[in-house]
Amino acid sequence: MLISRILHAGYVFDCAGTRIAFDPIFENPFSRNCHAFPDVRFDHARIRELKWDAVFISHFHDDHCSFESLNLLDRATPIHMFCPREEMFDLLRALGFHQVHSLELNQKIRIGPFEITPRRALDEDVDSIFQIKAAGLNILNVVDSWIDDDTMGLLVREGPWDLVLWPFQTMREIEVLSPSRFEAAPRGMPPEWIEQLRVLQPRFLVPSSCQFRMEDWSWYNKAFFPISYRRFQDETSAILPKTEVLRMNPSTSWIFSGKGRSPAAPLAWMEPVGEQDVDYDYDPGAKPLSTAEIARFLPASGARQARRVQDYCRTEIIEKHLSLELSEESYFQKPRFWRLSLFDHTGDVQHHWYGIEGNIMRSVAAPETPPDWTTEVPLVKLHAALEDGESLTSMYVRINGGVFSPETERELRNSDLLEDPLIRCLFSGSFASYQKAQLAKLTRVP
């Protein structure tokens, strides 16, 4: 079996003339601000000429299911996707694909010599993982999921494993939203990963599902990625002395068999750019950029964009908050003053003040008392979330970055950062916003 790395969680599996792709992304950057790491260029003209026997997509997140990437494929290509929401399959059909199939957990799909079985991930409402069999090989593609005990028991029974594609990076997606309120990440792998890999005992192990970094200026590059390739190699080699840990950079290919592996020609429609054996450099002492500093790196918003954001802040967010349900333990069940701060490309800030009690939100004048909760965001990023489906990870939202009164600080310790009113109003109840925005752009009549 010939296996080639595309990017991030993307792979090409080729066996006996049958070629399938997993989570293919043909963009750099992808998901707005995820830049390939190591760097790579795609030849879109050559990708359009490719023929695939099938494409498998593990879940709907925009770094795994991008319509701009899928738009390069022949519309006769069968698309197999795990997603509990039928709406996603309607969107794929609207993009023009004729053969769109919903994957069922533990139900085998046979395509040529391949047998692909989706397995349950920890978050079964979102993710799936894949077991792939062909040419006498048994392969586990964990994508970027976590595995619970029940699924691990099944995987042990399904062993032995020839190759495991393992998500080696523990990304700090929530912690970077409020860096002053979280301790530094452990530099090592989570104990449950070590135990699970010790049980799986694969012949080959690939650090997978993380081949990106943020913009060159972004402080996230020092704070988002705690585990390096070197650390992964060292820790896994210590617990799996008989396992070969194999790094696969974008476009690289290997032929795997029951006897071992041998190198193969790289993918012809990808071009590595610059140094490829780069590594992550986590720095728990890295100083976060302020939101004003971040905003200065971003493009200016036009007058229409600014009006759209201001309309949202004046009325839409209030109406949206009214429709939300809050738990009885919510920090916002008590009366709170919330300050939402928008930064333009010069770093100048405009504050919006709200009084919140339960799901009732109202605009208020700046109170004489300090706020009980603060949210900062670049104006252009809020517009992108409203109109382009931009995800939280790339918005550079900063929550409760300052120091509050002692009483407020005590109450905040028991609050959930994702109770943030802006986050809840933007993302509660939303689904496939990124893909919908892509579809609208791709199908727009000139």
C-alpha positions as CSV (number, residue, x, y, z in Angstrom):
1,M,0.0,0.0,0.0
2,L,1.3,3.4,-0.9
3,I,0.5,6.2,1.6
4,S,1.2,9.8,1.0
5,R,0.7,12.8,3.3
6,I,-1.2,15.8,2.0
7,L,-1.4,18.2,4.9
8,H,-2.6,18.2,8.5
9,A,-5.0,15.2,8.6
10,G,-4.9,14.7,4.9
11,Y,-3.7,11.5,3.3
12,V,-3.8,9.6,0.0
13,F,-4.0,5.8,0.2
14,D,-3.3,3.9,-3.0
15,C,-3.5,0.1,-3.4
16,A,-3.9,-2.1,-6.5
17,G,-5.0,0.9,-8.6
18,T,-7.6,2.2,-6.1
19,R,-6.9,5.6,-4.7
20,I,-8.8,7.2,-1.8
21,A,-8.2,10.4,0.2
22,F,-8.8,11.2,3.8
23,D,-9.7,14.7,5.0
24,P,-8.0,16.4,2.0
25,I,-7.0,20.0,2.3
26,F,-5.5,21.7,-0.8
27,E,-5.1,25.2,0.7
28,N,-2.3,27.1,2.3
29,P,-3.3,28.8,4.5
30,F,-6.4,26.9,5.4
31,S,-9.1,27.7,8.0
32,R,-8.2,31.4,7.5
33,N,-5.0,31.5,9.4
34,C,-3.6,28.0,9.6
35,H,-0.3,28.1,7.6
36,A,1.3,24.8,6.5
37,F,4.2,23.9,8.8
38,P,6.4,22.9,7.1
39,D,5.5,25.1,4.2
40,V,4.1,23.8,0.9
41,R,2.5,24.9,-2.4
42,F,-0.3,23.2,-4.2
43,D,-0.7,22.9,-7.9
44,H,-4.4,23.3,-8.2
45,A,-4.5,22.8,-12.0
46,R,-3.0,19.3,-11.5
47,I,-5.2,18.5,-8.6
48,R,-8.3,19.2,-10.8
49,E,-7.1,16.5,-13.1
50,L,-6.9,13.8,-10.4
51,K,-9.4,11.0,-10.2
52,W,-10.3,9.6,-6.8
53,D,-12.2,6.4,-6.1
54,A,-13.5,8.0,-2.9
55,V,-13.0,10.7,-0.4
56,F,-13.5,10.1,3.4
57,I,-14.1,13.0,5.8
58,S,-13.9,12.4,9.5
59,H,-16.0,15.4,10.6
60,F,-17.2,18.8,9.6
61,H,-14.6,21.1,11.2
62,D,-13.2,23.5,8.7
63,D,-9.6,22.1,8.9
64,H,-11.0,18.8,7.7
65,C,-13.9,19.7,5.5
66,S,-13.2,22.7,3.3
67,F,-15.5,23.4,0.3
68,E,-12.7,25.4,-1.4
69,S,-10.6,22.2,-1.4
70,L,-13.5,19.9,-2.4
71,N,-14.4,22.3,-5.2
72,L,-11.2,21.2,-7.0
73,L,-12.5,17.6,-7.3
74,D,-14.5,15.9,-10.0
75,R,-18.2,16.0,-8.9
76,A,-18.6,12.3,-9.7
77,T,-16.2,11.6,-6.8
78,P,-18.0,9.7,-4.0
79,I,-17.9,11.6,-0.7
80,H,-18.2,9.6,2.5
81,M,-18.5,11.7,5.6
82,F,-19.2,11.2,9.3
83,C,-21.6,13.9,10.4
84,P,-24.8,13.5,12.5
85,R,-26.4,16.5,10.7
86,E,-28.1,15.8,7.4
87,E,-27.7,19.5,6.6
88,M,-24.1,18.9,5.8
89,F,-24.9,16.4,3.1
90,D,-27.4,18.9,1.6
91,L,-24.5,21.4,1.4
92,L,-22.3,18.9,-0.3
93,R,-25.0,18.2,-2.9
94,A,-25.4,21.9,-3.4
95,L,-21.7,22.1,-4.2
96,G,-22.5,19.6,-7.0
97,F,-21.4,16.2,-5.7
98,H,-23.7,13.4,-6.8
99,Q,-22.6,10.6,-4.6
100,V,-22.8,11.8,-1.0
101,H,-22.8,9.1,1.8
102,S,-23.3,9.4,5.5
103,L,-20.9,7.1,7.5
104,E,-22.3,4.9,10.2
105,L,-20.1,3.9,13.1
106,N,-18.7,0.4,12.8
107,Q,-20.2,-0.2,9.4
108,K,-17.7,-1.3,6.9
109,I,-17.3,0.4,3.5
110,R,-15.6,-1.6,0.7
111,I,-13.9,0.2,-2.1
112,G,-11.7,-2.0,-4.3
113,P,-9.2,-3.7,-2.0
114,F,-9.9,-1.3,0.8
115,E,-12.2,-1.9,3.8
116,I,-12.8,1.3,5.8
117,T,-14.6,1.3,9.1
118,P,-15.5,4.5,11.0
119,R,-15.0,4.1,14.7
120,R,-16.4,6.1,17.6
121,A,-14.3,9.0,18.9
122,L,-14.6,10.6,22.3
123,D,-16.9,13.3,21.0
124,E,-19.3,11.1,19.0
125,D,-21.5,14.0,18.1
126,V,-18.6,15.5,16.1
127,D,-15.7,13.2,15.4
128,S,-14.9,9.8,14.0
129,I,-11.7,7.8,13.6
130,F,-11.0,5.3,10.8
131,Q,-9.8,1.7,10.6
132,I,-8.4,0.9,7.2
133,K,-7.6,-2.6,5.9
134,A,-5.9,-3.5,2.6
135,A,-3.0,-5.5,1.3
136,G,-2.9,-7.4,4.6
137,L,-2.3,-4.2,6.6
138,N,-4.4,-3.0,9.5
139,I,-4.2,0.8,9.9
140,L,-5.7,3.2,12.5
141,N,-6.2,6.8,11.5
142,V,-7.1,8.7,14.8
143,V,-7.4,12.0,12.9
144,D,-7.4,14.6,15.7
145,S,-9.8,12.8,18.1
146,W,-9.4,11.5,21.6
147,I,-10.4,7.8,22.3
148,D,-12.5,6.7,25.2
149,D,-12.1,3.4,27.1
150,D,-14.9,1.5,25.3
151,T,-13.4,2.3,21.8
152,M,-9.9,1.4,23.1
153,G,-11.3,-2.0,24.1
154,L,-12.6,-2.5,20.6
155,L,-9.4,-1.3,19.0
156,V,-7.4,-3.8,21.2
157,R,-9.6,-6.6,19.9
158,E,-9.1,-5.4,16.3
159,G,-5.3,-5.5,16.6
160,P,-2.5,-6.0,15.9
161,W,-1.8,-2.7,14.2
162,D,0.6,-2.1,11.4
163,L,0.4,1.7,11.3
164,V,-1.2,4.3,13.6
165,L,-1.7,7.9,12.5
166,W,-1.8,9.7,15.9
167,P,-2.8,13.3,16.7
168,F,0.4,14.3,18.5
169,Q,-0.4,17.9,19.4
170,T,-2.4,19.1,22.4
171,M,-3.5,22.5,21.1
172,R,-4.3,25.3,23.6
173,E,-7.4,26.5,21.8
174,I,-9.2,27.7,24.9
175,E,-6.2,28.8,27.0
176,V,-5.1,31.4,24.5
177,L,-8.4,33.2,24.9
178,S,-7.5,34.2,28.4
179,P,-3.7,33.5,28.8
180,S,-3.4,35.2,32.2
181,R,-5.9,32.8,33.7
182,F,-4.3,29.5,32.8
183,E,-1.2,27.8,33.9
184,A,1.5,26.7,31.4
185,A,0.8,23.4,29.6
186,P,2.7,20.3,30.5
187,R,5.5,19.8,27.9
188,G,4.9,16.0,27.7
189,M,2.2,13.9,26.2
190,P,-1.0,13.3,28.2
191,P,-0.7,10.2,30.3
192,E,-3.7,8.6,28.6
193,W,-2.1,8.9,25.2
194,I,1.0,7.1,26.5
195,E,-1.0,4.3,28.0
196,Q,-3.1,3.9,24.8
197,L,-0.1,3.8,22.5
198,R,1.5,1.3,24.9
199,V,-1.6,-0.9,24.5
200,L,-1.8,-0.5,20.7
201,Q,1.8,-1.4,20.0
202,P,1.9,-0.5,16.3
203,R,4.8,-1.4,14.0
204,F,4.8,2.1,12.7
205,L,3.6,5.4,14.3
206,V,3.2,8.7,12.5
207,P,2.7,12.0,14.4
208,S,-0.3,13.3,12.6
209,S,-3.1,15.9,12.5
210,C,-1.0,19.0,13.2
211,Q,1.0,20.5,10.4
212,F,0.2,24.2,10.7
213,R,1.1,27.3,12.6
214,M,-0.4,30.8,12.7
215,E,0.8,34.0,11.0
216,D,4.5,34.8,11.5
217,W,3.7,37.7,13.9
218,S,1.2,35.7,16.0
219,W,2.1,35.0,19.6
220,Y,0.0,31.8,19.3
221,N,3.0,30.1,17.7
222,K,4.7,30.1,21.1
223,A,1.6,29.3,23.1
224,F,-0.7,27.1,21.1
225,F,1.5,24.0,20.4
226,P,3.0,22.4,23.6
227,I,4.4,19.2,22.0
228,S,7.3,19.2,19.6
229,Y,8.1,16.5,17.0
230,R,11.2,15.8,19.0
231,R,9.3,15.4,22.3
232,F,6.8,13.0,20.6
233,Q,9.7,11.0,19.1
234,D,11.5,10.7,22.5
235,E,8.5,9.8,24.6
236,T,7.0,7.3,22.2
237,S,10.4,5.6,21.5
238,A,10.8,5.2,25.3
239,I,7.5,3.3,25.7
240,L,7.5,1.6,22.3
241,P,11.0,0.3,21.6
242,K,9.8,-2.0,18.8
243,T,7.8,0.7,17.1
244,E,9.3,2.9,14.3
245,V,8.2,6.5,14.7
246,L,8.0,7.9,11.2
247,R,7.6,11.6,10.5
248,M,5.7,12.3,7.2
249,N,6.0,15.8,5.9
250,P,3.6,17.2,3.3
251,S,3.8,15.3,-0.1
252,T,6.1,12.5,1.3
253,S,5.2,8.9,0.4
254,W,6.0,5.5,1.7
255,I,5.1,2.0,0.5
256,F,4.1,-0.2,3.4
257,S,3.9,-4.0,3.4
258,G,3.9,-6.8,5.9
259,K,7.7,-6.8,5.6
260,G,8.3,-3.2,6.3
261,R,8.4,0.1,4.4
262,S,10.3,1.6,1.5
263,P,10.4,5.2,0.1
264,A,8.3,6.3,-2.8
265,A,8.1,9.3,-5.1
266,P,6.4,12.3,-3.4
267,L,3.0,13.7,-4.6
268,A,3.6,15.5,-7.9
269,W,1.0,18.1,-7.3
270,M,2.6,19.5,-4.1
271,E,5.8,21.4,-3.8
272,P,7.6,21.6,-0.5
273,V,8.9,25.1,0.3
274,G,12.0,25.8,2.4
275,E,13.1,23.7,5.4
276,Q,10.8,20.8,6.0
277,D,12.1,19.3,9.3
278,V,10.9,22.3,11.3
279,D,9.6,21.9,14.8
280,Y,7.3,23.6,17.3
281,D,8.8,25.7,20.1
282,Y,6.5,26.1,23.0
283,D,7.4,29.0,25.4
284,P,5.2,29.2,28.5
285,G,6.8,32.6,29.3
286,A,5.9,34.1,25.9
287,K,4.3,37.5,26.3
288,P,0.9,37.7,24.6
289,L,0.3,40.5,22.2
290,S,-2.4,42.9,23.3
291,T,-5.6,43.0,21.1
292,A,-4.6,46.4,19.9
293,E,-1.2,45.1,18.7
294,I,-2.9,42.2,17.0
295,A,-5.4,44.4,15.3
296,R,-2.6,46.5,13.8
297,F,-1.4,43.4,11.8
298,L,-4.8,42.9,10.3
299,P,-6.4,44.6,7.3
300,A,-8.6,47.6,7.7
301,S,-12.3,47.1,7.6
302,G,-14.3,49.0,5.0
303,A,-17.3,51.3,5.8
304,R,-19.8,48.6,5.0
305,Q,-18.0,46.0,7.2
306,A,-17.9,48.5,10.1
307,R,-21.7,49.2,9.7
308,R,-22.4,45.5,9.7
309,V,-20.5,45.0,12.9
310,Q,-22.1,48.1,14.6
311,D,-25.6,46.9,13.6
312,Y,-24.8,43.6,15.2
313,C,-23.5,45.2,18.4
314,R,-26.5,47.5,18.6
315,T,-29.4,45.1,18.0
316,E,-28.6,41.6,16.7
317,I,-26.5,40.4,19.6
318,I,-29.2,41.5,22.0
319,E,-31.9,39.6,20.1
320,K,-29.6,36.5,19.8
321,H,-28.8,36.5,23.5
322,L,-32.5,36.5,24.3
323,S,-32.9,33.2,22.5
324,L,-30.2,31.5,24.4
325,E,-30.7,29.2,27.4
326,L,-28.4,29.6,30.4
327,S,-27.8,27.0,33.1
328,E,-28.9,27.8,36.6
329,E,-25.2,27.9,37.6
330,S,-24.3,30.4,34.9
331,Y,-22.2,33.4,35.9
332,F,-24.6,35.6,34.1
333,Q,-27.7,34.6,36.1
334,K,-26.8,37.4,38.4
335,P,-26.8,41.0,37.1
336,R,-23.5,41.7,35.3
337,F,-21.9,44.6,33.4
338,W,-20.2,43.3,30.2
339,R,-17.8,45.4,28.1
340,L,-17.2,44.4,24.5
341,S,-14.2,46.2,22.9
342,L,-13.7,46.4,19.2
343,F,-10.2,47.3,17.8
344,D,-9.7,48.7,14.3
345,H,-6.5,48.3,12.2
346,T,-4.9,51.3,13.9
347,G,-5.3,49.8,17.4
348,D,-8.0,52.3,18.3
349,V,-10.8,50.9,20.4
350,Q,-14.6,51.3,20.7
351,H,-16.4,50.0,23.7
352,H,-19.9,48.6,23.8
353,W,-21.5,48.2,27.3
354,Y,-24.3,45.8,28.2
355,G,-26.2,44.9,31.2
356,I,-26.9,41.2,31.4
357,E,-29.2,39.2,33.7
358,G,-30.1,35.7,32.6
359,N,-30.7,35.8,28.9
360,I,-31.8,39.4,29.0
361,M,-29.2,41.8,27.6
362,R,-29.6,45.5,27.1
363,S,-27.3,48.3,25.9
364,V,-26.2,50.6,28.7
365,A,-24.1,53.7,29.1
366,A,-20.6,53.1,30.5
367,P,-21.3,52.4,34.2
368,E,-19.4,54.1,37.0
369,T,-18.5,50.6,38.4
370,P,-15.9,48.4,36.8
371,P,-17.1,45.7,34.4
372,D,-17.8,42.1,35.6
373,W,-16.7,40.5,32.3
374,T,-14.7,41.8,29.3
375,T,-14.3,40.7,25.7
376,E,-11.9,42.1,23.2
377,V,-11.8,41.3,19.5
378,P,-10.4,43.0,16.3
379,L,-13.3,44.5,14.4
380,V,-12.4,42.9,11.1
381,K,-12.4,39.5,12.8
382,L,-15.9,40.0,14.2
383,H,-17.0,40.8,10.7
384,A,-15.4,37.7,9.4
385,A,-17.2,35.6,12.0
386,L,-20.5,37.2,11.0
387,E,-20.1,36.9,7.2
388,D,-17.5,34.3,6.4
389,G,-18.0,31.7,9.2
390,E,-14.6,32.4,10.7
391,S,-14.0,30.1,13.7
392,L,-13.1,31.1,17.2
393,T,-9.6,29.8,16.8
394,S,-8.6,32.4,14.3
395,M,-10.5,35.4,15.7
396,Y,-8.0,36.4,18.4
397,V,-10.7,37.0,21.0
398,R,-9.4,38.0,24.4
399,I,-11.6,37.3,27.5
400,N,-11.2,38.8,31.0
401,G,-7.7,39.9,30.3
402,G,-7.6,42.4,33.2
403,V,-7.8,42.2,37.0
404,F,-11.2,42.6,38.5
405,S,-12.4,43.3,42.0
406,P,-11.6,40.6,44.6
407,E,-15.3,39.6,44.7
408,T,-15.6,39.4,40.9
409,E,-12.3,37.4,40.8
410,R,-13.6,34.9,43.3
411,E,-16.8,34.4,41.2
412,L,-14.9,34.1,37.9
413,R,-12.9,31.2,39.3
414,N,-16.1,29.1,39.1
415,S,-17.2,30.4,35.7
416,D,-16.7,28.8,32.3
417,L,-14.8,30.8,29.8
418,L,-17.1,29.7,27.0
419,E,-20.0,31.5,28.8
420,D,-18.6,34.6,27.1
421,P,-21.6,36.4,25.6
422,L,-19.9,37.1,22.3
423,I,-18.8,33.5,21.8
424,R,-22.3,32.2,22.8
425,C,-24.1,34.6,20.5
426,L,-21.8,33.9,17.5
427,F,-21.6,30.1,17.8
428,S,-24.5,28.7,19.9
429,G,-26.8,26.9,17.5
430,S,-24.7,27.6,14.5
431,F,-23.6,24.8,12.2
432,A,-21.3,24.7,9.2
433,S,-21.1,28.4,9.0
434,Y,-17.7,28.2,7.4
435,Q,-18.9,25.8,4.7
436,K,-22.0,27.8,4.1
437,A,-20.0,31.0,3.5
438,Q,-17.7,29.1,1.2
439,L,-20.6,27.7,-0.7
440,A,-22.2,31.1,-1.1
441,K,-18.9,32.4,-2.6
442,L,-18.3,29.4,-4.9
443,T,-21.8,29.4,-6.3
444,R,-22.3,33.1,-6.6
445,V,-23.2,34.2,-10.1
446,P,-20.7,36.8,-11.4
